[in-house]
Amino acid sequence: MDAEVAEGLDSELKFWSELENIITAPCDTHELIDDALRAFLAATTTAKQEFMNSEYDVARCCYKLLDSTLFQSNQDYVRRQMLYCLLQEEEVGVLHFAAAILLYDGRATESTFELMQKEGAFPRLVDLIRQKRDDDVGLHRLVLELAFEMSRIQRLSRDDLSTVDDAFVLYLFRLIEQLSDDADDPYHYPIIRVLLVLNEQYMCIASAPSSPNDTPMTNRVLKILSSHGPLYRTFGENLILVLNREASLSPQLLILKLLYLLFTTPSTYEYFYTNDLNVLVDVIIRNLLDLDPGINYGGTTTAGEERNGQRALRHTYLRVLCPLLKNTQLARQESNYKRAEVRKLLHLLVNRSSAHFAPVDGTVIRLVIRIRQIDWIKEEGDDMDEEMERKLAEVAPDESEVAKKLLGMSIEEAGISNLSVVEMSAKVTKEKPVVPAPRRRRKKLLEESSSNGAQGNDLKVPQADGSSTVSRESGAHSPFADDNEEA
C-alpha cells in the first residue's frame, strides 16, 4: 500500500476514534458541554479540510452527535449552541457543521425550526445564501434547505420577509439559469423550493389582517417573473418537471399556487413556452384522473384527512386548469390542444360515482361548469346543462368551504384568501425528500409527461415542546467563544 494512502487511512481512523471519545465523555455541566462541542467542531472542521470528500461524511458526523448521550441528555442547550454558531460565527467549516446539525435535528424535531424563527435566524440565512456559495457550495445548499424547512412550517414575520429584496430573488433565478445545463448539479431543487415557499409566505402576508400602519408587501417572486420572466424560463420548465414527478400533496400545492398566480396575472400569461403549456395540460389531466374521486374511507381521522387532502388537491388542479386554458396562448392557438381529452375529463369528474365513491362535491361541479364555458372548450348545450344543475342542487352548500380551509383559495376567479402554512401542513404527513434531476430539456419534458410522480418532501405540523428559548442577550454563547468572553 502506498505510504501516503496508508497515512491518510490512519488519520481517518484516528479521527473517528477521537470523535467517539469526544461525544461519549461525561458532561455534567454547561462548561463541560461547551468543551465537548468545541472539541467536536474543531475535529470535524479539520477533518473536512483534510479528507472528508462528501456530504455523507458530514451527515455521519452530525448523526453521531445527534444520537449521542451528550445531545440526547442536553438537547435544548446543544441546539441553542449550534444556533448561536449559525448566527454569529464566520468560519465556513463551523457554519457548515452548525447548519447541518440544525437541519438534521429539525427534520426530526421541528421545534428546532420554531426556535430558529424565535431567535431571528431567517435574516441570517438570507445573508448566508447571498454570501457563501463561492466559499462552500455544500454550505450554500444546507442553508437553502434550512431556509425552506424553517419557512414551510410557520409564517414568517413582515420584518423577516422584508430582508428579501429584488436583488436576492433575482440572484436565485440567475443561479437556476447558470446551472441549467449541468446535469449533475444537486442544487436546483433547494433553490426552487425556497422560491416556492417565499411565494407561499407572500400570499400569507397578503391575506392576513394588517394594521393601518402596515405597508403593502410586494410578492417579489411574482414581481420578478412579471418584469423579467423571459430571462428565467428554466425555473418554469423545472416547475412542470417537478409537478410531473411529484406524488406528495404539499409540493404539488406549492407549485400549483404559484402557477395559479402566473395564469391570473396578465403580465405572466405567456411566461411559459407553448410546448411547456402542452406538457402541463397533459400532467394536469393525468393527475386529475389519478386522484381518487372521493373514495369512502370510513370514519377514522387519518382516512378523513386523506380524503380532504385528495379533494383539496383536485380543487386546486381545476382552479389552475381554468386560467391555463382561458388566459394563456392555448386559448389563441388553432390546434385546440387536447380539447376532446379535457372535455372527457370534465365529464368523468362529475359522473364517476357508485356505491364505492362519495358524492361529487359542489366545488368540483362549479369549477367544471366554469371550465366548460371557456370559448374553445365549450360546445352547444353547455350553457343549459340540466344534469349539471341538478347535481349542483343536490350537494351540501358548505362543501365549497373545503378549498378555502385547506388551500386559502376561494371559488372566485382571483380568490386567493387566507392560507396558513401550518394549516396546510396539518393535512399531510412528512416524507423523506427526494431531489429530482435538476434540468431536462423540453424534449425530455414531453417524453416524461405521462410518467408517474416521484415521492417528494411533505409537510407536517411541528410539535411544540413548550421549552423556552435563550437569546443571545440572555446568556447563550458559542462553543467556539472564549470562556472569559461575554456571549
C-alpha positions as CSV (number, residue, x, y, z in Angstrom):
1,M,0.0,0.0,0.0
2,D,1.2,3.5,-0.9
3,A,2.7,5.2,2.2
4,E,0.7,8.3,1.7
5,V,-2.6,6.4,1.3
6,A,-1.8,4.4,4.5
7,E,-1.1,7.6,6.4
8,G,-4.4,9.0,5.2
9,L,-6.3,5.9,6.3
10,D,-4.6,6.0,9.6
11,S,-5.5,9.7,10.1
12,E,-9.1,9.0,9.3
13,L,-9.3,6.1,11.7
14,K,-7.8,8.2,14.4
15,F,-10.4,11.0,13.7
16,W,-13.4,8.7,14.1
17,S,-11.9,7.2,17.3
18,E,-11.3,10.8,18.6
19,L,-14.8,11.8,17.7
20,E,-16.3,8.9,19.6
21,N,-14.3,9.8,22.7
22,I,-15.5,13.4,22.5
23,I,-19.2,12.6,22.3
24,T,-19.1,9.9,24.9
25,A,-17.2,11.7,27.5
26,P,-19.3,12.6,30.7
27,C,-20.6,16.1,30.6
28,D,-22.4,17.1,33.7
29,T,-22.2,20.9,33.4
30,H,-22.6,23.5,30.7
31,E,-18.9,24.2,30.8
32,L,-18.1,20.6,30.0
33,I,-20.8,20.5,27.3
34,D,-19.2,23.6,25.8
35,D,-15.7,22.0,25.9
36,A,-17.1,18.9,24.2
37,L,-18.9,20.9,21.5
38,R,-15.7,23.0,20.9
39,A,-13.7,19.8,20.5
40,F,-16.4,18.3,18.2
41,L,-16.4,21.3,15.9
42,A,-12.6,21.6,15.9
43,A,-12.1,18.0,15.0
44,T,-14.8,17.9,12.3
45,T,-13.8,21.1,10.6
46,T,-10.2,20.0,10.5
47,A,-11.2,16.6,9.1
48,K,-13.4,18.2,6.5
49,Q,-10.4,20.1,5.2
50,E,-8.1,17.1,5.1
51,F,-10.1,14.0,4.0
52,M,-13.9,14.4,4.1
53,N,-15.0,14.5,0.5
54,S,-18.7,14.1,0.6
55,E,-21.9,15.3,2.4
56,Y,-22.4,11.7,3.5
57,D,-19.3,12.1,5.8
58,V,-20.6,15.4,7.1
59,A,-24.0,13.8,7.8
60,R,-22.3,10.8,9.5
61,C,-20.5,13.2,11.9
62,C,-23.7,15.1,12.6
63,Y,-25.8,12.0,13.4
64,K,-23.1,10.7,15.7
65,L,-23.6,13.8,17.7
66,L,-27.4,13.8,17.5
67,D,-27.5,10.1,18.5
68,S,-25.1,10.5,21.4
69,T,-25.9,10.8,25.1
70,L,-24.3,14.2,25.0
71,F,-27.1,15.5,22.8
72,Q,-29.9,13.3,24.0
73,S,-29.4,14.4,27.6
74,N,-28.9,18.1,26.8
75,Q,-31.0,18.7,23.6
76,D,-32.2,22.3,24.2
77,Y,-28.8,23.5,25.3
78,V,-26.8,21.9,22.5
79,R,-29.5,23.1,19.9
80,R,-29.2,26.7,21.1
81,Q,-25.4,26.5,21.0
82,M,-25.5,25.3,17.4
83,L,-27.9,28.0,16.6
84,Y,-25.6,30.6,18.1
85,C,-22.8,29.3,15.9
86,L,-25.0,29.8,12.9
87,L,-25.9,33.3,13.9
88,Q,-22.5,34.5,15.0
89,E,-19.6,32.5,13.5
90,E,-18.0,33.4,10.2
91,E,-15.6,30.4,9.8
92,V,-17.0,28.4,6.9
93,G,-16.3,25.0,8.4
94,V,-18.0,25.8,11.7
95,L,-21.0,27.2,9.8
96,H,-21.2,24.0,7.6
97,F,-21.5,21.7,10.6
98,A,-23.8,24.0,12.6
99,A,-26.2,24.3,9.6
100,A,-26.1,20.5,9.0
101,I,-26.8,19.7,12.7
102,L,-29.7,22.1,12.8
103,L,-31.1,20.8,9.6
104,Y,-31.0,17.1,10.5
105,D,-32.2,17.8,14.0
106,G,-35.0,20.0,12.7
107,R,-36.2,17.3,10.3
108,A,-36.7,15.0,13.3
109,T,-37.9,17.7,15.8
110,E,-39.5,20.6,14.0
111,S,-39.5,22.7,17.2
112,T,-35.8,23.4,16.2
113,F,-37.1,25.4,13.3
114,E,-39.5,27.2,15.6
115,L,-36.6,28.1,17.8
116,M,-34.7,29.5,14.8
117,Q,-37.7,31.7,14.0
118,K,-37.9,33.0,17.6
119,E,-34.2,33.8,17.6
120,G,-34.4,35.7,14.3
121,A,-32.5,33.3,12.1
122,F,-34.2,34.0,8.8
123,P,-32.3,37.2,8.0
124,R,-29.1,35.4,8.8
125,L,-30.0,32.6,6.4
126,V,-30.7,35.2,3.7
127,D,-27.3,36.7,4.2
128,L,-25.6,33.3,4.1
129,I,-27.4,32.4,0.9
130,R,-26.2,35.6,-0.7
131,Q,-22.6,35.4,0.5
132,K,-21.4,31.8,1.0
133,R,-21.9,30.0,-2.3
134,D,-18.4,30.8,-3.6
135,D,-16.9,29.8,-0.2
136,D,-18.6,26.4,0.2
137,V,-21.2,25.1,-2.2
138,G,-22.2,22.4,0.3
139,L,-22.9,25.0,3.0
140,H,-24.9,27.0,0.5
141,R,-27.2,24.0,-0.2
142,L,-27.6,23.4,3.5
143,V,-28.6,27.0,4.2
144,L,-31.1,26.8,1.3
145,E,-32.6,23.7,2.9
146,L,-32.7,25.4,6.3
147,A,-34.5,28.4,4.9
148,F,-37.1,26.2,3.2
149,E,-37.7,23.9,6.2
150,M,-37.9,26.8,8.6
151,S,-40.4,28.6,6.3
152,R,-42.6,25.7,5.4
153,I,-43.9,25.0,8.9
154,Q,-44.7,28.5,10.1
155,R,-45.4,32.0,9.0
156,L,-42.6,34.4,8.7
157,S,-42.9,37.9,10.1
158,R,-43.2,41.0,7.9
159,D,-39.7,42.0,9.2
160,D,-38.3,38.7,8.1
161,L,-39.8,38.9,4.6
162,S,-38.6,42.5,4.3
163,T,-35.0,41.2,4.2
164,V,-35.8,39.5,0.9
165,D,-35.3,42.2,-1.8
166,D,-35.5,42.1,-5.6
167,A,-31.7,41.5,-5.8
168,F,-32.0,38.4,-3.6
169,V,-34.8,36.9,-5.7
170,L,-33.0,37.7,-8.9
171,Y,-29.9,36.0,-7.6
172,L,-31.9,32.8,-7.0
173,F,-33.4,32.9,-10.5
174,R,-30.0,33.6,-12.0
175,L,-28.5,30.6,-10.2
176,I,-31.0,28.3,-11.8
177,E,-30.2,29.7,-15.2
178,Q,-26.5,29.4,-14.7
179,L,-26.8,25.8,-13.7
180,S,-29.4,24.9,-16.2
181,D,-27.1,22.8,-18.4
182,D,-25.3,21.0,-15.5
183,A,-27.0,17.6,-15.4
184,D,-25.1,16.7,-12.2
185,D,-26.0,19.8,-10.3
186,P,-27.8,18.9,-7.0
187,Y,-28.8,22.5,-6.0
188,H,-31.6,23.2,-8.4
189,Y,-34.3,21.7,-6.3
190,P,-33.4,23.5,-3.0
191,I,-33.4,26.9,-4.9
192,I,-36.8,26.1,-6.5
193,R,-38.2,25.1,-3.1
194,V,-37.1,28.4,-1.5
195,L,-38.7,30.4,-4.3
196,L,-41.9,28.4,-3.9
197,V,-42.1,28.8,-0.1
198,L,-41.3,32.5,-0.4
199,N,-44.3,32.8,-2.8
200,E,-46.4,31.0,-0.2
201,Q,-45.3,33.4,2.6
202,Y,-46.1,36.4,0.5
203,M,-49.6,35.0,-0.1
204,C,-50.0,34.5,3.7
205,I,-48.9,38.1,4.4
206,A,-51.2,39.5,1.7
207,S,-54.2,37.7,3.1
208,A,-53.5,38.2,6.8
209,P,-55.2,41.1,8.8
210,S,-53.0,44.1,8.8
211,S,-52.8,47.3,10.8
212,P,-53.2,50.8,9.2
213,N,-49.5,51.4,9.6
214,D,-48.5,48.2,7.6
215,T,-47.3,49.0,4.1
216,P,-48.4,46.6,1.4
217,M,-45.8,43.9,0.8
218,T,-44.9,43.0,-2.8
219,N,-44.7,39.4,-3.9
220,R,-41.2,39.6,-5.2
221,V,-41.2,36.2,-6.8
222,L,-44.2,37.2,-8.9
223,K,-42.8,40.7,-9.5
224,I,-39.5,39.4,-11.0
225,L,-41.3,36.9,-13.2
226,S,-43.7,39.7,-14.3
227,S,-40.8,42.0,-15.2
228,H,-38.1,39.6,-16.4
229,G,-39.9,36.3,-17.0
230,P,-38.5,35.5,-20.4
231,L,-35.0,35.6,-18.9
232,Y,-35.8,33.0,-16.4
233,R,-37.8,30.3,-18.1
234,T,-35.7,27.5,-16.8
235,F,-37.4,27.9,-13.5
236,G,-40.8,27.4,-15.2
237,E,-39.6,24.3,-17.0
238,N,-38.4,22.9,-13.7
239,L,-41.8,23.6,-12.1
240,I,-43.5,21.5,-14.7
241,L,-40.9,18.8,-14.4
242,V,-41.2,18.6,-10.6
243,L,-45.0,18.6,-10.8
244,N,-44.9,15.8,-13.3
245,R,-42.9,13.7,-10.9
246,E,-44.5,14.6,-7.5
247,A,-46.9,12.3,-5.8
248,S,-47.0,14.1,-2.4
249,L,-49.6,16.7,-1.6
250,S,-47.6,19.6,-0.3
251,P,-45.1,20.0,-3.2
252,Q,-47.9,19.9,-5.7
253,L,-49.9,22.5,-3.8
254,L,-46.9,24.9,-3.6
255,I,-46.3,24.6,-7.3
256,L,-50.0,24.9,-8.2
257,K,-50.5,28.0,-6.2
258,L,-47.6,29.8,-8.0
259,L,-49.0,28.6,-11.3
260,Y,-52.4,29.9,-10.4
261,L,-50.9,33.4,-9.8
262,L,-48.9,33.2,-13.1
263,F,-52.0,32.3,-15.1
264,T,-54.2,35.0,-13.4
265,T,-51.7,37.8,-13.7
266,P,-51.8,39.4,-17.2
267,S,-48.0,40.2,-17.3
268,T,-47.2,36.5,-16.8
269,Y,-49.9,34.9,-19.0
270,E,-47.2,34.0,-21.6
271,Y,-44.3,33.2,-19.3
272,F,-44.2,29.6,-20.5
273,Y,-43.5,28.4,-24.0
274,T,-46.5,26.8,-25.7
275,N,-44.8,23.4,-25.7
276,D,-44.4,23.6,-22.0
277,L,-48.1,24.5,-21.6
278,N,-49.0,21.5,-23.6
279,V,-47.0,19.3,-21.2
280,L,-48.6,21.0,-18.3
281,V,-52.1,20.2,-19.7
282,D,-51.0,16.6,-20.0
283,V,-49.8,16.5,-16.5
284,I,-52.9,18.0,-15.1
285,I,-55.2,15.6,-17.0
286,R,-53.2,12.6,-15.8
287,N,-53.0,13.8,-12.2
288,L,-56.7,14.6,-12.0
289,L,-57.6,11.2,-13.4
290,D,-55.2,9.5,-10.9
291,L,-56.7,11.4,-7.9
292,D,-59.3,9.1,-6.3
293,P,-62.6,10.9,-6.7
294,G,-63.8,10.8,-3.1
295,I,-63.5,7.2,-2.0
296,N,-65.4,6.5,1.2
297,Y,-62.5,5.8,3.6
298,G,-64.7,5.3,6.7
299,G,-64.8,7.3,9.9
300,T,-61.2,7.4,11.0
301,T,-59.3,10.7,11.4
302,T,-56.5,9.6,9.1
303,A,-58.9,8.5,6.5
304,G,-60.8,11.8,6.7
305,E,-57.6,13.8,6.4
306,E,-56.5,11.7,3.4
307,R,-59.9,12.3,1.7
308,N,-59.8,16.0,2.4
309,G,-56.2,16.2,1.1
310,Q,-57.2,14.5,-2.2
311,R,-60.3,16.7,-2.5
312,A,-58.2,19.8,-1.9
313,L,-55.7,18.8,-4.5
314,R,-58.4,18.1,-7.0
315,H,-59.9,21.6,-6.5
316,T,-56.5,23.2,-6.9
317,Y,-55.7,21.4,-10.1
318,L,-59.1,22.5,-11.5
319,R,-58.5,26.1,-10.4
320,V,-55.2,26.1,-12.2
321,L,-56.6,24.4,-15.3
322,C,-59.3,27.1,-15.8
323,P,-57.0,30.2,-16.3
324,L,-54.4,28.0,-18.0
325,L,-56.9,27.2,-20.8
326,K,-58.5,30.6,-20.7
327,N,-55.7,33.2,-20.4
328,T,-52.6,31.7,-22.0
329,Q,-51.6,31.3,-25.6
330,L,-53.5,27.9,-25.6
331,A,-56.7,30.0,-25.9
332,R,-55.4,31.5,-29.2
333,Q,-53.8,28.6,-31.0
334,E,-55.7,26.8,-33.7
335,S,-54.8,23.3,-32.7
336,N,-57.1,23.3,-29.7
337,Y,-54.6,21.1,-27.8
338,K,-56.3,18.1,-26.1
339,R,-59.7,19.7,-26.3
340,A,-61.5,16.4,-26.5
341,E,-59.5,14.9,-23.6
342,V,-60.3,17.9,-21.4
343,R,-64.0,17.6,-22.1
344,K,-63.8,13.8,-21.3
345,L,-62.0,14.6,-18.1
346,L,-64.7,17.2,-17.0
347,H,-67.4,14.6,-17.8
348,L,-65.7,11.9,-15.7
349,L,-65.1,14.2,-12.7
350,V,-68.8,14.8,-12.2
351,N,-70.2,11.4,-13.4
352,R,-67.9,8.8,-11.9
353,S,-69.9,7.6,-8.9
354,S,-71.0,4.3,-7.4
355,A,-71.5,2.8,-4.1
356,H,-67.7,2.8,-3.6
357,F,-67.4,6.6,-4.1
358,A,-68.6,9.6,-2.2
359,P,-70.9,12.0,-4.0
360,V,-69.2,14.7,-6.2
361,D,-68.8,17.9,-4.2
362,G,-70.2,21.2,-5.3
363,T,-66.9,22.9,-5.8
364,V,-65.9,20.4,-8.4
365,I,-69.2,20.8,-10.2
366,R,-68.9,24.6,-10.2
367,L,-65.3,24.5,-11.4
368,V,-66.2,22.1,-14.2
369,I,-69.0,24.3,-15.3
370,R,-66.6,27.3,-15.4
371,I,-64.1,25.4,-17.5
372,R,-66.7,24.2,-19.9
373,Q,-67.7,27.9,-20.6
374,I,-64.2,28.7,-21.9
375,D,-64.7,29.7,-25.6
376,W,-62.6,27.0,-27.2
377,I,-63.7,24.3,-24.8
378,K,-67.5,24.8,-24.8
379,E,-70.0,23.1,-27.1
380,E,-73.6,24.0,-27.9
381,G,-75.8,23.0,-25.0
382,D,-73.2,23.5,-22.3
383,D,-75.0,26.7,-21.1
384,M,-78.2,24.8,-20.3
385,D,-76.9,21.6,-18.8
386,E,-79.8,20.4,-16.7
387,E,-78.0,17.4,-15.4
388,M,-75.1,19.6,-14.0
389,E,-77.6,22.0,-12.4
390,R,-79.4,19.1,-10.8
391,K,-76.1,17.7,-9.4
392,L,-75.2,21.1,-8.1
393,A,-78.5,21.5,-6.4
394,E,-78.1,18.1,-4.6
395,V,-74.7,18.9,-3.0
396,A,-74.3,20.2,0.5
397,P,-74.0,24.0,0.5
398,D,-70.9,24.1,2.7
399,E,-68.8,21.7,0.7
400,S,-67.1,24.6,-1.2
401,E,-65.5,25.6,2.2
402,V,-63.1,22.7,1.9
403,A,-60.9,24.5,-0.6
404,K,-61.0,27.7,1.4
405,K,-59.9,26.0,4.6
406,L,-57.3,23.8,3.2
407,L,-55.9,25.9,0.4
408,G,-56.7,29.5,1.0
409,M,-58.2,29.8,-2.4
410,S,-61.8,30.9,-2.8
411,I,-64.1,29.8,-5.6
412,E,-64.0,33.3,-7.2
413,E,-61.8,33.8,-10.3
414,A,-59.0,35.5,-8.5
415,G,-59.8,34.3,-5.0
416,I,-56.6,33.9,-3.1
417,S,-57.6,34.1,0.6
418,N,-56.1,33.3,3.9
419,L,-53.6,30.4,3.8
420,S,-51.7,29.4,6.8
421,V,-48.5,27.4,6.2
422,V,-49.2,25.5,9.4
423,E,-52.9,24.8,8.5
424,M,-51.8,23.3,5.1
425,S,-49.1,21.3,6.7
426,A,-51.6,19.8,9.1
427,K,-53.3,17.9,6.3
428,V,-50.4,15.6,5.3
429,T,-47.6,13.6,6.8
430,K,-43.9,14.2,6.3
431,E,-42.0,12.0,3.9
432,K,-38.3,11.7,3.1
433,P,-37.4,14.2,0.4
434,V,-36.1,13.0,-3.0
435,V,-34.2,15.5,-5.1
436,P,-35.2,15.4,-8.8
437,A,-32.6,15.8,-11.5
438,P,-32.0,19.5,-12.0
439,R,-32.9,20.1,-15.6
440,R,-34.4,18.4,-18.6
441,R,-34.9,20.0,-22.0
442,R,-38.5,20.5,-23.2
443,K,-38.0,17.3,-25.3
444,K,-37.4,15.4,-22.0
445,L,-40.5,17.0,-20.5
446,L,-42.6,15.8,-23.4
447,E,-41.2,12.3,-23.0
448,E,-42.0,12.3,-19.3
449,S,-45.4,13.9,-19.4
450,S,-47.1,10.5,-18.9
451,S,-44.8,9.2,-16.2
452,N,-45.8,8.7,-12.6
453,G,-44.8,11.2,-9.9
454,A,-41.8,10.6,-7.6
455,Q,-42.1,10.9,-3.8
456,G,-41.2,14.4,-2.5
457,N,-40.8,16.3,0.7
458,D,-44.1,16.8,2.5
459,L,-45.4,19.0,5.4
460,K,-46.1,18.2,9.0
461,V,-47.3,20.3,11.9
462,P,-44.5,21.0,14.3
463,Q,-44.9,19.6,17.8
464,A,-44.1,22.4,20.2
465,D,-42.2,21.2,23.2
466,G,-43.0,24.2,25.3
467,S,-39.4,24.8,26.1
468,S,-38.3,28.4,26.4
469,T,-35.6,29.8,24.2
470,V,-32.5,31.6,25.2
471,S,-31.5,34.6,23.1
472,R,-28.0,35.8,22.5
473,E,-28.6,38.6,25.0
474,S,-29.8,36.2,27.7
475,G,-26.6,34.2,28.1
476,A,-26.3,31.8,25.2
477,H,-22.7,31.6,23.8
478,S,-20.9,29.8,21.1
479,P,-18.9,26.7,21.8
480,F,-16.1,28.4,20.0
481,A,-16.3,31.5,22.1
482,D,-13.6,32.0,24.8
483,D,-15.0,31.2,28.2
484,N,-13.9,34.5,29.5
485,E,-15.7,36.5,26.8
486,E,-19.3,37.7,27.2
487,A,-21.8,36.0,25.0
